[in-house]
Amino acid sequence: MTRADDACFMRVALSLGARGLGRTWPNPAVGCVLVREGRVIGRGWTQPGGQPHGEIVALRQAGCAARGATLYAGLEPCAHHGRSPPCAEALIEAGVARVVSALEDPDPRVAGRGHAMLRDAGLDLTIGVLGAEAAHMHRGFLMRLTHGRPMVTLKLATSFDGRIATASGESRWITGAQARRHVHAERARHDAVMIGAGTARADDPSLTVRGLGIAHQPVRLVVARGLELPETGRLAASAAQAPLWLVHDPGATDPARAEGWARRGARLLPVAGDSAGRLDPRAVLAALGAEGLTRIFCEGGGALAASLLGAGCVEELIGFTAGCVLGAEGQPAIGPVAMDRLADAPRFELREALPLGGDVLQRWSRA
């Protein structure tokens, strides 16, 4: 195989892995392709819940044809015994001749051991093909391992002048149907959807994935210091049907209110407030990372968005901009961030910009 061939097949493996995003946490969403004489004989990606791994799916599809084949994997094959034997061991037993891996897995249970097992067994090993692309796709998984927290994507749907509602609070709908459908697709690609208590009170959202024919639902997260949330709204009514986690400060929460939400089926995640009585976004994300979440889609509101940006905890911005103007009296998308110098503003690099119905989609990644 040439370098161009390796890059081509690895690109396929990464695209397959992306199909599992939002469904495999705390495991990574790894795609794999088995190739023999230039022809794909097996393909797979990590299945919901993290099992089986993509390598096993591809091996089962290829059967005995895997002997002598080349495997392209978006991440180092695992080397530890968990709910199943190591994927590296399965590749060796299947007689795979060569493995092309995009990236070493920093998980302490793997961390080069999978590659070492393959190399010691005599397999031809190539590491680092499309490594930057793989790191970008796996950044939620990698961030949880290296920083102890999930990656955060902040979504903003605004008027041309950056407003999310009129002065009276009217916001449905600033953007069009295609933009809203895209938001549902983004929800499905993340482990969890997060909002603040103010947005929960003002918008009464359900935060579910709808209109895509997808049964899977992400975890719904509400950051509500005192659990002061409407007890007759959509979230309360659906707490037993789709996962609902409420992040709160136990020192600021009425125990009876907490018990009421638990009875409805919500999961309570306590995080102690800081000296000023606020929930530190870093502490909130650390608690969510400890629960296994790797990718969070934040849909506001302004105060939560500002706190995450101010703490340097946003890795990706997704903006949907409509061709309307609401004026200075409209509600801003981002709350105060206590910043005096332009040099202190968080910077992001544009990765994608395209028209979406009557709106414009922009995707930015942290510089």
N, C-alpha and C positions, 0 to 999 in steps of 0.2 A: 504494500500500500504506500502511496505517496503522501506527503504532508497535506496536500490538497484533499486527498481522499479521507485522511484522518479528520481533518477539520469538518468536512462535509458530513460524515457519519456522526461526529460528536455533536454537531448542530442538531441533527435529528434526535439524538439521545437527550439533549437539553430540552428540546421542544416537547418530548414525551414526558419528561420529568415535570414540566410546568403544568401538566394535566392534574397532577396530584396536589398542587398548592392549595392550602386551606383545609386539607383532609387528612394529612399524615402526621400532624404535630403529636408529640414532640420530635418525631423522626423527620429527617429531611425528605423532600420529594425528589427521588432520584430516578432518572430515566436511563434505559440501557438498550443497546442494539447489538445483536450478534450477527456477524457478517462472515460469509465464506465465499471465496472466489468472486468478490465484488457484489454479492447478492445478500440481501437481508434475509436471515433464516429464523430470527426470533427477535422480539422486542417486548419491552415491558416498562412499567413504572411502579413506584411504591404504591401499594393499595391503601384504601381508607383505613385509618387506625395504625398505619405503619407496617402492616403485614399482609401478604408477603412482600419482600423487597423486590425492586425491579429486576435484579439479576436472576432471582429465582423464577419470576414470571417469564423472562426471556428464555431461560434454560428449559423450562417446561414446554414452551412453544417450539423450540428447536429440536428437542429430543436428542437422539443419537447423532444428529447432524452437527451438534455443538462441538464434537471432537475435531480438533484442528482449526477451529474458527477463531475469529478475533472479536472480543467484547469491547464495546465503547460504553463507558460509564461516566455519568456526570459528577460522581464523587467516588472516593476510594471505597472499594468493597469492604464490608465490615469484617472484623476479625474476632468478635466476641460472641459468646453463647448467651443469647437472650431467650426469647420465645421460640427461636429457631436457631439451627447451627450457623456458623459464620458463612457469609456469602463467598468469601475467598476460598474457603474449604470446598464449597459446592462447585466452584469454577474449576478447581484443581481436579476434583473427582470426575467432572464431566469431560475432561480432556481438552479444555480450551487451551489454545496454543499461545495466544497473545491477548494482553489487556491494555487498552488505552484509557487512562483515567484523567479526568479534567483537573482534579484537585485532591489534595490530601485532606482527610477528615480530622478536624481538631478535637473531636470527642476523645477524651482520655482512654476510653476503652478500645479505640482504633489507633488514631494518631501515628500512622505509618506502619502499624502492625499488619494491616491487610496487604499493603504493597510488599512488605517483607515476606509474608507467607507465599505470595505468588512468585516473587523472585527466587526464594529458596527452593521452590518446587520446580524451577527451571522454565517458568513461563517468560516469554518476551514481554517486557513492561515498558510502557511509555507514559510519562506523567506530565501534566501541564498543558495539554491541548485545549485551547479555548478556556484557559484557567480564569481569565478575567470575567468572561461571560458567565462561567459557572459560579464564580464567587458572587456576582451580582444576583443571579437567580436564587442562590442559597443564602442570601445575606441575612434573612430572618433567623435561620437555623444557626448560622455562624455567629451572629450577634448575641444570641442567647448563650452560646458556649463561651464566647470570649469576653462579653460585657455583662452577662447575667440578666439581660433583658431582651424582650422582643424588638424587632424593628417596627417603626410606626410610619404608616402612610397617612398623611393629612389631606382630606378631601375638602375642597371649597367649591361651592356652586354659587356664583355671584353675578351681579349686574356688571356692566362694563366698568363702573366706578367702584367696584369692590364692596358692594352692599349685599347682605343676605336677606334683608327684609325691609319693608317700609317702616316709617316711624311708628305706625300702629301695630307692627309685628306681622303683617301679611307677607307670606313668602311662597305660597303655592299658586302658580309655579313660576319661578324666575327662569329656569331652564326648561328645555323641551323634553318630549317623550324619549328621544334617542339618548340624550344625556342621562336621563333617569334610568333607562335600561342598562346603560354602561355602568352606572353606579351599582346596580344589582350584580352585574358580572364581577365587579371588583370586590364586593362583599363576599362572593362565593370563593374568590381566590385568596382570601385571608382567613386566619384562624378565628378572628373575633372582630366585631364591630363595636366601637366605643363612642360614647357621648357623655357629656356632663349633665348634671342634674337640671341645670337651667333649660337645656334643650329638651330634656325629657318632659319638663313641665310645660314648656311653651308649645312644643310640636306634637306631643302625644304620639311618638313614632312606634312602629312595630319592630323595625331594624332587621326584618327577615329578608331572605332572598325570594323574590317573586317574579313570575312571568318568564322564567327560563326553563321550566320543566325539571328543576333540581330539587330532590327531596332533602338533601343535606342542608343543614342550617349552621352558620357560624355561631360561636358563643356571642351573646349580646352582653356588652359591658356598660354599666352606668357608674360613673364616678360621682358619688353622692355622699358628701361628708357626714351628714346627719340622717341619711335615708329619707329626706323630705321629698318624697315622690308621690305622684297621684296614685291612689290605691284603687281607682276605678278605670284606669286607662288601659291602652292596648298592651303595655308591658306586663301589667299585673294580670290581665286576663289570659295572657299566653305564657305565663311563667312556667307552667308545667308541660307545655308543648314544645318549646324551643329553649335551649340553655340560656339562662339569665343569671349573670353574676353581678352583684352589687358591691362595689368597693367603697368602704366607709371607715370612718374613725370611730371605734367603739366607745371612746371617751366622750363623743359628741352625739351619740345615738340613743334614743329612747329604747330600752330593752323590749317594750311591748311592740314598738314598730318593727324592730328586728325580727321578733317572733312571728309577726304577721306576714312578713315577706317570706320567711322560711317556710311557713305553712303553705303559702301559695306555690312553692316549688323553686323559689330563687335560692341561689347559693350566695352566702355572705362571705366576703373576703375582707377581713379587718386589716387596716393599715393605720398606724398611729399618726396623728397630725403633728406638725412641727410646732415650735415655740409660739408661733403666731396663730396656731389653730388651723393651718391650711394643710391639705394633703400634698406632699412633695411629689411631683410627677415622677421623679427618679425612684422614689420608694414604691410608688404604685406600680411602675413598670417592673421593678425588681420582684415584687410579689407575683405579678402575672407571669414573669419568666420562670419563677420557681414552680408555678403550676403547669409549666410545659408549653405555654403559648410562644409562638415564634413570629407571627405576623399579625399586626393589629391595624385595622382600618378605622381611623378616627374621623367622625363626621361632625365634630364641633361639640359645643358652641364656641363663641369667641373667647371666653375666659379659659377654657380647657386648651384651645388651640394656642393661645398666647403663652400659657404656662409650659406647654410642651416645647414650643419654639424657644422660649427663654432659657429652658434647661438644656437645650441642644439635643433633644430627644426625637427629632423628626428626621427620618432618612429620605422620605420621598413626599413630594407635593403633587397632588392631582387637582387641577383647576378646570372647572367648567364655567366658561364666561358667556353670558347672554348679551345680546345687543340691545340692552335697555339701560337707562340711567335713572337712579333713584335719588340722587342728591345727598347733600351732607346730612340731612335729617334722617336718612335711612340708617339701618343698623349695620355697623361695620362687621366684616368677616372675622377680624382678629381683634381681641381686646388689648388693653395697654400692656406693653412689654418692658416698660421702664428702661428705655434706651435713648441716649443723648447723641451718640456719634454714629454716623453712617458706617464707619469702619467696623462697628460692633454688630451690624445687621447679619443674621445668618444668610449664607449664600448657597444657592443651588444652581445646578447646571441643567440646561434644557435638553431633554432626551427625546421628546416627541411633541409635535404640534399638528393638529389636524381639525378640519371642520367636522362637526357632528350635528347633523340636522341644521338648525338655525343657530347653533352655539359653536364655541371653539374649545377643544380639549387641549390642555397642556400638561405634560408630565415632566417633573423636575426631580433630580436626585442631588443629594447633598454633595457640595463641591469637595 
